[in-house]
Amino acid sequence: MQRFSAAVYRRLPLNSPSFTGSVPKKIKLTSTARTFEKQAELMWDKIKNGGGDSAVYSLYGDKEWTRGVVNAYHANRFDLAVQAVADRVAAGGGSAHLKGRGVDVHTWSHLDAEGITSSNATIATMESSRYVAAIVEAAIECNARPTVEAYQQHVHITIL
C-alpha cells in the first residue's frame, strides 16, 4: 500500500483540489477482507439497490455460485447465499476480498471536490475524474488490477 499511495501522489499531489476539497483529504480504503456473510450481504445490497441481478452477474460473472446467491436473494434465504459463497471459497474461488487480496478505494468526496457529482455517477463519469485516473494508473503500476465500480462509486483493486 505504501508503493500504491506513493504512485497516486506522484500523479496527483496532496495540494490538488481532488484532495484539498474532499473529506477525507487522503486515500481512504473502505473495504478490505470480508467474511462469507459480509460478501453475501454486499451482493444482496448490489441486487436490491445497485441494479438488480445483472449488477451481480456483470461483476462476478454468470457462474453457479453467483446464481446461488441471486436465487437465495429471491427466495429470501440469506443462509443459502452465505453457503454459496462459502462453497465457492472451499472450491478455491471467490472474490479477492474473500482471499484477503482485495481493497476498495473511496471516491465519493474526491469526485465532488473535482466538481463531479458522485451521486449516481456512471463508470464513464468516474473515469473522467483525475483522482480516479490516478488510482487506476497507480494500481496498474503496482501490478494490481483495478475495477471502477459505479455502485457505491469506488475503485476496487485486486492485489495480484
TIKE-566123 format. One line per field, with one value per residue: residue in three letters; x, y, z negated of N, C-alpha, C, O in turn; residue number from 1. Coordinates in pm, 1 decimal, decimal comma. Example, Ala and Ser with C-alpha at 12.3 -4.5 7.8 and 13.67 -1.06 7.14 Angstrom:
<pts>
res: [Ala Ser]
npx: [1319,0 1285,0]
npy: [-569,0 -225,0]
npz: [-780,0 -708,0]
capx: [1230,0 1367,0]
capy: [-450,0 -106,0]
capz: [-780,0 -714,0]
cpx: [1320,0 1290,0]
cpy: [-330,0 3,0]
cpz: [-780,0 -787,0]
opx: [1423,6 1340,9]
opy: [-331,9 113,8]
opz: [-846,5 -803,9]
n: [1 2]
</pts>
This chain:
<pts>
res: [Met Gln Arg Phe Ser Ala Ala Val Tyr Arg Arg Leu Pro Leu Asn Ser Pro Ser Phe Thr Gly Ser Val Pro Lys Lys Ile Lys Leu Thr Ser Thr Ala Arg Thr Phe Glu Lys Gln Ala Glu Leu Met Trp Asp Lys Ile Lys Asn Gly Gly Gly Asp Ser Ala Val Tyr Ser Leu Tyr Gly Asp Lys Glu Trp Thr Arg Gly Val Val Asn Ala Tyr His Ala Asn Arg Phe Asp Leu Ala Val Gln Ala Val Ala Asp Arg Val Ala Ala Gly Gly Gly Ser Ala His Leu Lys Gly Arg Gly Val Asp Val His Thr Trp Ser His Leu Asp Ala Glu Gly Ile Thr Ser Ser Asn Ala Thr Ile Ala Thr Met Glu Ser Ser Arg Tyr Val Ala Ala Ile Val Glu Ala Ala Ile Glu Cys Asn Ala Arg Pro Thr Val Glu Ala Tyr Gln Gln His Val His Ile Thr Ile Leu]
npx: [82,4 206,6 370,4 168,9 22,4 226,6 258,8 10,9 21,6 232,8 115,0 -96,5 -77,5 -86,7 -178,1 -361,2 -686,9 -850,5 -785,2 -764,9 -1020,8 -1178,3 -1325,0 -1235,8 -907,7 -722,6 -610,5 -849,5 -930,9 -1212,6 -1307,7 -1187,1 -1060,9 -1314,8 -1585,7 -1772,5 -2040,3 -2049,5 -1977,0 -2194,3 -2399,2 -2327,1 -2347,0 -2621,3 -2711,7 -2620,8 -2787,0 -3039,4 -3019,5 -2841,5 -2889,4 -3015,8 -3026,5 -2848,1 -2645,4 -2489,3 -2418,0 -2275,5 -2047,3 -1938,9 -1976,3 -2171,9 -2204,4 -2213,4 -2201,7 -2265,4 -2520,1 -2636,2 -2626,6 -2788,7 -3032,4 -3088,4 -3131,3 -3374,2 -3536,3 -3533,5 -3345,5 -3099,2 -2911,5 -2860,5 -2737,1 -2501,0 -2391,7 -2348,6 -2144,2 -1947,2 -1906,4 -1798,4 -1551,9 -1437,7 -1397,0 -1184,8 -1221,4 -1381,0 -1421,6 -1166,4 -1166,2 -1248,5 -1028,0 -842,3 -709,2 -817,8 -912,3 -1111,4 -1131,9 -1223,4 -1413,7 -1612,1 -1613,0 -1392,1 -1458,3 -1670,1 -1521,6 -1385,3 -1577,9 -1748,3 -2047,6 -2099,9 -2313,0 -2491,1 -2305,1 -2175,6 -1967,2 -1820,4 -1835,0 -1699,7 -1448,3 -1364,3 -1259,2 -978,2 -874,6 -973,9 -853,1 -583,8 -578,8 -641,0 -426,7 -207,1 -257,7 -228,0 43,1 150,2 119,1 -138,3 -492,5 -726,0 -1074,3 -1323,4 -1611,8 -1950,5 -2162,9 -2208,4 -1998,8 -1677,0 -1332,6 -1234,2 -961,0 -772,0 -524,1 -253,8]
npy: [-118,9 117,2 161,7 189,9 419,8 611,2 610,0 710,9 971,2 1077,1 1118,4 1281,7 1537,9 1608,4 1869,5 1904,6 1996,2 1772,6 1644,4 1852,7 1958,6 1754,8 1521,8 1235,3 1389,8 1241,1 922,0 673,4 358,7 158,3 -95,8 -413,0 -724,4 -977,0 -1149,8 -1453,2 -1399,7 -1119,0 -1079,6 -1201,2 -1035,1 -786,0 -847,8 -897,4 -641,9 -509,2 -623,0 -536,7 -253,4 -168,0 -224,8 -464,6 -820,3 -830,9 -658,0 -802,2 -1023,8 -895,4 -815,6 -1041,1 -1250,7 -1499,5 -1751,3 -2069,6 -2025,8 -1752,6 -1751,6 -1903,4 -1723,2 -1514,8 -1652,2 -1729,0 -1480,2 -1404,6 -1597,8 -1520,0 -1627,0 -1598,8 -1762,0 -1956,9 -1803,7 -1729,1 -1983,5 -2048,7 -1869,2 -1956,6 -2219,2 -2165,8 -2049,4 -2266,4 -2430,6 -2313,1 -2068,2 -1746,0 -1399,9 -1142,8 -1003,2 -1196,9 -1352,4 -1199,9 -1028,3 -805,8 -465,7 -173,9 153,2 462,0 707,9 904,0 1167,7 1279,4 1290,9 1475,9 1695,4 1757,6 1866,9 1690,5 1526,1 1291,0 1127,8 873,3 856,3 744,3 478,9 583,0 856,1 858,5 775,8 1004,3 1156,7 1306,0 1207,7 940,3 841,0 860,6 675,2 435,9 421,2 410,8 170,0 -13,5 32,7 -80,6 -345,3 -441,9 -510,8 -290,3 -205,1 0,0 86,5 162,0 137,9 241,7 410,2 355,5 243,0 -73,5 -275,9 -541,7 -720,6 -860,3]
npz: [0,0 -54,8 169,4 356,5 261,8 283,6 560,5 638,9 530,1 675,2 915,5 856,2 658,1 299,1 263,5 457,6 580,2 574,8 343,9 145,2 137,8 45,1 -190,5 -328,6 -326,3 -198,2 -67,7 -110,0 -228,2 -193,5 -217,3 -293,8 -366,4 -377,4 -541,8 -474,0 -518,5 -504,4 -237,2 -103,5 -199,1 -85,5 185,0 202,2 140,9 365,5 557,6 464,8 447,2 639,7 908,8 969,2 1053,2 1268,6 1194,7 1017,9 1175,8 1381,7 1252,6 1115,6 1287,1 1465,8 1296,0 1122,5 842,1 818,6 922,8 724,6 505,4 606,1 654,2 391,8 281,4 404,5 296,0 41,4 -139,9 -325,9 -448,4 -254,3 -60,3 -190,1 -218,2 51,3 115,4 -65,6 27,6 277,2 209,2 73,9 288,5 402,7 519,2 539,9 441,0 452,4 212,8 33,0 20,1 -98,3 68,9 181,1 204,3 151,2 276,0 156,5 328,4 346,8 213,1 331,6 600,2 583,4 493,6 720,8 871,2 985,6 972,1 732,0 665,7 805,8 1011,8 1319,6 1454,9 1669,0 1611,3 1366,9 1455,1 1580,1 1386,9 1231,5 994,6 981,0 1212,8 1134,9 924,9 1061,5 1251,2 1074,7 942,3 1151,9 1210,3 982,2 1029,5 986,0 1022,5 1120,9 1081,8 1180,1 1015,6 1042,4 866,5 543,8 584,3 626,6 640,4 698,5 607,8 703,1 557,5 699,2]
capx: [0,0 296,5 405,0 46,9 -6,1 332,1 228,4 -103,0 64,0 316,4 23,5 -191,7 -20,2 -178,7 -236,7 -459,9 -824,9 -909,0 -761,1 -791,4 -1164,4 -1250,2 -1315,0 -1104,1 -812,5 -621,0 -664,5 -920,2 -980,7 -1344,2 -1339,2 -1070,9 -1100,3 -1455,9 -1638,5 -1871,3 -2164,9 -2038,7 -1979,5 -2333,3 -2474,9 -2295,2 -2403,6 -2764,8 -2729,8 -2599,8 -2909,8 -3151,2 -3001,0 -2740,9 -2917,8 -3076,8 -2943,3 -2741,7 -2534,0 -2404,7 -2361,8 -2177,1 -1924,6 -1884,6 -1999,0 -2286,4 -2145,0 -2300,3 -2208,3 -2338,1 -2661,8 -2678,4 -2650,6 -2904,6 -3152,1 -3113,2 -3189,3 -3515,0 -3606,2 -3515,2 -3273,3 -2963,4 -2825,2 -2819,8 -2642,2 -2373,8 -2339,1 -2298,4 -2014,6 -1854,5 -1876,1 -1709,1 -1418,9 -1387,6 -1355,9 -1066,2 -1257,5 -1432,8 -1370,8 -1037,5 -1190,6 -1256,8 -893,9 -754,0 -632,0 -899,8 -941,9 -1190,9 -1084,8 -1327,7 -1401,1 -1723,6 -1580,2 -1291,1 -1534,0 -1739,0 -1420,6 -1347,1 -1694,9 -1822,5 -2146,5 -2075,0 -2439,2 -2529,3 -2203,6 -2151,8 -1826,0 -1760,3 -1819,7 -1591,5 -1320,5 -1324,6 -1200,1 -832,1 -848,5 -997,2 -747,0 -460,1 -594,3 -632,8 -289,8 -117,8 -282,3 -164,1 187,4 185,6 82,1 -269,1 -597,1 -833,1 -1206,2 -1405,1 -1748,4 -2043,9 -2249,6 -2133,4 -1886,5 -1545,7 -1242,1 -1189,1 -827,2 -729,7 -379,1 -212,1]
capy: [0,0 232,9 183,8 236,6 559,0 695,1 619,1 802,3 1108,8 1124,6 1157,9 1380,0 1579,6 1635,3 2003,0 1902,7 2012,5 1639,9 1614,5 1964,3 1981,8 1632,5 1466,8 1266,8 1460,4 1141,4 796,5 600,0 226,5 140,4 -236,7 -499,8 -865,5 -996,7 -1280,8 -1504,7 -1328,2 -981,7 -1087,5 -1226,5 -913,1 -683,0 -890,3 -872,5 -497,2 -472,7 -661,9 -453,7 -109,0 -134,1 -258,1 -595,0 -939,4 -805,4 -590,3 -908,3 -1102,4 -818,3 -804,4 -1171,8 -1349,5 -1589,6 -1877,2 -2143,3 -1964,8 -1625,5 -1788,6 -1945,2 -1602,4 -1444,8 -1732,5 -1719,6 -1346,5 -1406,0 -1687,4 -1460,3 -1727,1 -1548,9 -1875,9 -2022,0 -1713,2 -1744,9 -2115,7 -2042,2 -1800,2 -2047,4 -2330,6 -2113,4 -2034,9 -2401,4 -2486,6 -2239,7 -1943,2 -1637,8 -1266,7 -1104,4 -964,6 -1318,8 -1410,5 -1101,8 -962,1 -702,6 -343,5 -73,7 288,6 565,2 810,3 999,0 1306,9 1326,5 1328,0 1601,0 1801,3 1792,1 1922,0 1579,9 1478,9 1149,5 1056,3 806,0 871,3 624,9 443,9 680,6 981,3 838,4 768,4 1139,5 1217,4 1297,9 1121,7 801,0 806,3 840,7 548,7 327,1 414,5 367,6 27,2 -85,5 43,1 -171,9 -480,5 -479,7 -499,1 -202,7 -208,2 114,4 39,5 273,5 126,5 290,7 470,8 326,9 164,7 -199,4 -313,8 -678,4 -729,7 -984,4]
capz: [0,0 -51,4 310,2 422,4 226,5 343,7 703,4 652,8 500,5 786,5 1023,1 805,9 529,7 188,9 273,1 566,3 534,4 551,7 202,6 54,0 129,9 8,1 -326,1 -383,6 -240,0 -166,1 -14,8 -214,9 -192,5 -254,5 -234,8 -272,8 -377,1 -411,4 -579,3 -379,2 -544,7 -452,6 -90,6 -63,8 -229,9 13,9 313,1 192,3 149,7 505,9 627,1 419,5 465,9 738,6 1047,1 987,8 1073,8 1365,8 1126,9 962,2 1285,7 1458,5 1174,5 1076,4 1391,4 1451,4 1250,4 1031,2 708,7 824,5 937,7 590,1 425,1 663,5 626,4 247,6 259,3 445,0 203,6 -91,3 -220,1 -343,0 -482,6 -130,0 6,1 -262,1 -183,8 189,3 108,3 -136,0 117,7 381,9 149,1 47,9 417,8 449,3 586,8 459,0 471,5 393,6 73,6 -47,8 13,3 -158,8 174,7 242,9 129,1 220,9 250,8 150,8 433,1 346,5 179,5 426,7 720,0 552,5 485,4 858,6 939,4 1046,1 876,1 704,7 657,6 930,1 1116,9 1400,3 1470,0 1760,4 1536,1 1270,0 1527,0 1619,2 1267,4 1216,7 879,5 1020,9 1308,0 1058,4 851,7 1160,2 1304,0 966,4 920,3 1262,2 1187,6 872,6 1073,7 933,2 1124,2 1073,8 1143,8 1141,6 993,2 1032,4 749,2 428,1 653,0 568,9 725,9 637,6 651,1 673,5 541,2 766,8]
cpx: [87,3 337,4 286,0 20,4 99,9 305,4 109,8 -55,4 164,2 229,4 -66,4 -145,1 -126,8 -242,2 -333,0 -599,4 -895,4 -891,6 -804,5 -940,0 -1244,2 -1235,6 -1337,1 -1014,3 -695,3 -688,6 -727,6 -967,6 -1111,7 -1380,2 -1214,4 -1118,8 -1244,6 -1483,1 -1734,6 -2002,0 -2161,7 -2043,1 -2122,4 -2419,0 -2451,3 -2348,0 -2555,1 -2794,5 -2715,4 -2724,1 -3022,1 -3136,9 -2909,2 -2767,4 -2971,8 -2975,8 -2824,3 -2622,5 -2437,2 -2338,9 -2255,6 -2043,9 -1859,3 -1900,1 -2119,9 -2231,4 -2239,0 -2313,6 -2282,3 -2487,3 -2718,2 -2710,9 -2775,3 -3033,3 -3188,5 -3175,4 -3338,9 -3599,7 -3601,5 -3451,5 -3126,4 -2866,2 -2775,0 -2721,3 -2504,3 -2310,7 -2283,9 -2161,6 -1911,0 -1812,7 -1779,1 -1566,2 -1357,4 -1337,7 -1236,2 -1095,8 -1303,5 -1365,1 -1237,2 -1053,7 -1192,1 -1121,0 -793,2 -668,1 -712,2 -920,1 -1028,3 -1141,5 -1202,4 -1305,8 -1502,3 -1679,6 -1476,1 -1357,2 -1602,3 -1640,7 -1375,1 -1463,8 -1775,4 -1920,3 -2130,4 -2203,4 -2478,7 -2429,9 -2184,2 -2001,7 -1757,2 -1737,9 -1705,3 -1455,6 -1275,1 -1257,0 -1048,5 -795,9 -863,1 -889,2 -615,6 -464,3 -575,1 -489,6 -191,2 -135,0 -213,8 -12,5 235,1 147,1 -43,9 -372,3 -711,5 -963,3 -1284,7 -1549,5 -1840,9 -2138,2 -2164,9 -1998,2 -1752,5 -1460,4 -1201,1 -1050,2 -801,0 -578,1 -335,4 -91,8]
cpy: [125,9 266,0 242,1 383,5 652,8 714,7 712,4 945,9 1163,6 1178,0 1274,6 1424,3 1612,8 1773,9 2014,8 1924,8 1878,6 1597,1 1729,1 1990,9 1862,1 1603,8 1318,3 1334,1 1369,6 1020,3 720,1 466,1 204,7 -5,1 -318,4 -644,0 -875,4 -1138,1 -1326,7 -1426,7 -1186,7 -981,8 -1108,4 -1102,1 -804,8 -719,1 -868,6 -724,0 -450,7 -509,4 -564,0 -307,2 -70,8 -180,2 -396,7 -706,9 -910,6 -733,9 -692,2 -987,2 -1025,1 -808,4 -940,3 -1279,7 -1436,5 -1727,8 -1944,1 -2073,4 -1831,6 -1650,8 -1832,7 -1826,1 -1529,6 -1521,2 -1726,9 -1584,2 -1349,3 -1499,1 -1634,7 -1560,8 -1685,7 -1662,1 -1946,7 -1935,3 -1726,6 -1878,9 -2118,0 -1975,9 -1892,5 -2163,3 -2286,4 -2100,1 -2172,0 -2468,2 -2411,2 -2108,9 -1837,4 -1506,7 -1241,4 -1064,0 -1087,4 -1385,8 -1315,1 -1027,4 -852,7 -584,9 -253,3 63,7 385,1 668,1 923,7 1142,7 1364,7 1367,0 1462,9 1718,1 1846,8 1853,0 1817,3 1529,3 1328,4 1067,4 1004,0 825,6 738,2 594,2 546,0 814,2 969,9 839,0 904,5 1214,4 1200,6 1203,6 973,9 756,2 779,3 708,4 430,4 311,0 365,5 218,6 -56,1 -82,7 -55,1 -316,6 -532,3 -458,3 -412,3 -224,3 -89,0 65,4 157,7 260,4 150,5 345,5 453,6 257,8 42,4 -230,0 -457,4 -680,4 -863,5 -1046,8]
cpz: [0,0 92,5 385,3 390,4 283,5 492,7 728,5 636,0 602,5 899,3 982,8 667,3 425,5 194,8 391,8 508,2 508,1 406,8 111,8 37,3 84,5 -141,2 -310,6 -279,2 -202,8 -104,3 -130,7 -160,0 -265,7 -277,2 -205,0 -280,0 -425,5 -458,6 -469,6 -392,7 -485,8 -299,7 -41,2 -86,0 -124,2 152,7 313,9 204,2 294,1 588,4 594,2 460,7 581,5 879,6 1072,2 1009,0 1164,3 1302,1 1067,6 1075,0 1364,4 1384,5 1149,7 1183,1 1361,5 1421,6 1151,9 896,2 710,6 844,3 803,2 501,3 474,9 634,4 478,6 212,8 289,5 358,2 60,0 -188,5 -230,7 -373,5 -356,4 -51,1 -58,3 -226,6 -42,2 193,0 44,8 -46,4 227,2 329,6 122,6 174,9 477,5 517,9 489,8 491,7 403,0 247,5 -17,2 -65,8 -50,4 -57,1 245,1 149,3 215,9 178,8 262,8 261,3 419,4 324,2 274,7 558,4 697,4 548,6 623,8 936,9 1013,6 941,4 855,9 703,6 795,3 1044,2 1188,8 1403,0 1559,1 1690,5 1437,3 1339,1 1578,1 1503,9 1265,4 1102,5 917,4 1118,8 1234,9 981,6 946,9 1211,1 1198,3 939,0 1028,4 1247,0 1080,5 902,6 1006,5 1044,0 1069,5 1151,5 1090,6 1132,2 967,3 914,1 625,3 474,6 579,9 673,1 644,7 693,7 606,1 670,9 596,8 698,0]
opx: [45,1 338,9 301,2 -1,7 66,9 326,9 108,0 -87,8 178,5 267,1 -106,5 -170,7 -241,7 -349,0 -380,8 -628,1 -989,0 -973,5 -873,2 -981,8 -1367,2 -1145,7 -1449,5 -1043,8 -583,8 -810,9 -666,5 -1036,0 -1121,3 -1475,0 -1145,7 -1209,4 -1290,7 -1414,1 -1773,2 -2066,1 -2258,8 -2105,4 -2166,6 -2501,8 -2545,7 -2388,9 -2611,1 -2890,9 -2789,2 -2762,2 -3091,0 -3233,9 -2900,3 -2677,4 -2973,4 -2856,0 -2713,7 -2510,0 -2316,1 -2218,8 -2156,7 -1939,1 -1737,5 -1843,1 -2164,6 -2214,5 -2333,5 -2423,7 -2354,2 -2570,8 -2833,4 -2811,2 -2858,5 -3132,9 -3306,5 -3261,6 -3420,1 -3721,1 -3657,3 -3496,3 -3041,5 -2751,3 -2660,4 -2632,7 -2403,1 -2189,4 -2182,3 -2072,7 -1799,6 -1695,6 -1688,8 -1470,9 -1238,2 -1247,5 -1191,9 -1004,8 -1268,7 -1263,7 -1200,4 -964,1 -1143,3 -1102,2 -673,8 -565,5 -677,9 -942,3 -1019,3 -1112,9 -1271,4 -1192,9 -1480,4 -1706,0 -1472,4 -1317,4 -1593,6 -1672,7 -1331,8 -1449,7 -1861,1 -1878,6 -2145,1 -2201,4 -2497,2 -2466,7 -2177,4 -1920,1 -1646,9 -1634,0 -1623,3 -1359,4 -1159,0 -1203,8 -997,2 -698,8 -775,0 -839,1 -543,9 -363,8 -501,8 -437,0 -101,4 -36,7 -149,6 53,6 346,8 143,0 -55,0 -343,3 -785,5 -962,3 -1309,4 -1603,3 -1813,7 -2189,2 -2061,8 -1896,3 -1720,4 -1508,4 -1141,7 -1025,2 -807,0 -512,2 -375,7 -43,3]
opy: [230,2 382,4 332,5 463,5 763,0 823,7 784,9 1032,5 1285,2 1271,8 1355,5 1354,9 1641,5 1794,8 2124,1 1877,4 1872,2 1522,4 1706,3 2040,9 1866,9 1655,0 1277,4 1333,8 1416,0 1017,2 704,2 460,6 229,5 -34,2 -296,4 -682,0 -793,0 -1232,9 -1248,1 -1392,1 -1141,2 -894,5 -1041,4 -1067,5 -739,9 -631,4 -826,2 -684,4 -363,2 -435,1 -514,6 -245,1 46,7 -175,8 -442,2 -690,2 -959,2 -747,4 -670,2 -1014,3 -1083,5 -794,2 -953,4 -1388,1 -1446,2 -1810,4 -1881,9 -2062,8 -1799,6 -1579,5 -1803,7 -1827,2 -1487,3 -1461,1 -1720,8 -1575,2 -1302,2 -1481,2 -1695,5 -1577,5 -1731,9 -1658,9 -1991,5 -1987,4 -1734,4 -1887,1 -2182,8 -2020,8 -1905,1 -2201,3 -2361,0 -2135,8 -2192,0 -2551,9 -2441,5 -2044,4 -1839,7 -1503,2 -1310,3 -1088,1 -1082,7 -1466,4 -1344,7 -969,7 -811,8 -602,6 -256,0 87,9 389,4 710,7 1031,0 1229,7 1485,9 1465,3 1552,8 1827,6 1960,7 1886,5 1850,8 1492,9 1249,5 949,0 1081,3 812,9 632,7 674,8 590,9 877,8 1061,0 896,1 919,8 1323,7 1092,5 1128,5 892,9 644,2 685,3 637,6 336,4 199,7 287,1 148,4 -156,9 -184,3 -106,4 -400,4 -650,5 -395,9 -456,2 -257,1 -78,5 9,9 242,3 361,2 86,2 326,7 526,4 219,0 53,5 -212,0 -489,5 -646,3 -968,4 -1151,4]
opz: [50,1 132,5 467,5 481,3 327,5 545,7 827,9 717,3 614,7 969,5 1066,5 568,9 459,1 137,4 422,1 398,3 428,4 353,2 12,2 -67,1 85,1 -208,0 -281,3 -159,7 -179,1 -90,5 -236,3 -57,9 -385,9 -350,2 -105,2 -205,9 -504,4 -421,3 -383,1 -293,4 -425,3 -239,3 52,1 -1,7 -79,3 228,8 415,0 269,8 339,5 678,9 683,4 504,3 617,2 963,5 1186,6 985,8 1140,5 1350,2 1067,6 1070,9 1408,8 1447,5 1161,6 1170,5 1247,2 1511,3 1103,4 841,9 615,9 788,7 770,9 429,9 394,6 594,1 443,9 125,3 209,8 348,1 -31,4 -301,9 -154,5 -329,4 -351,8 16,7 11,4 -207,0 -17,2 265,4 95,5 -44,9 264,9 398,8 146,2 170,7 588,3 570,0 371,7 561,5 307,8 166,6 -130,2 -156,9 -56,3 -93,0 356,0 29,5 338,7 61,5 364,7 285,3 475,7 407,2 296,2 620,8 781,2 595,1 641,4 1054,5 1095,4 831,5 949,2 737,4 889,3 1161,0 1125,7 1358,5 1527,9 1708,6 1425,4 1287,7 1616,1 1523,3 1294,4 1111,7 888,9 1108,1 1269,2 974,3 916,2 1214,0 1229,1 915,0 999,0 1268,3 1087,5 812,4 974,2 1146,1 981,5 1270,1 970,5 1228,0 882,0 865,2 605,8 408,1 486,0 779,6 537,5 812,9 487,4 769,2 546,5 741,1]
n: [1 2 3 4 5 6 7 8 9 10 11 12 13 14 15 16 17 18 19 20 21 22 23 24 25 26 27 28 29 30 31 32 33 34 35 36 37 38 39 40 41 42 43 44 45 46 47 48 49 50 51 52 53 54 55 56 57 58 59 60 61 62 63 64 65 66 67 68 69 70 71 72 73 74 75 76 77 78 79 80 81 82 83 84 85 86 87 88 89 90 91 92 93 94 95 96 97 98 99 100 101 102 103 104 105 106 107 108 109 110 111 112 113 114 115 116 117 118 119 120 121 122 123 124 125 126 127 128 129 130 131 132 133 134 135 136 137 138 139 140 141 142 143 144 145 146 147 148 149 150 151 152 153 154 155 156 157 158 159 160]
</pts>
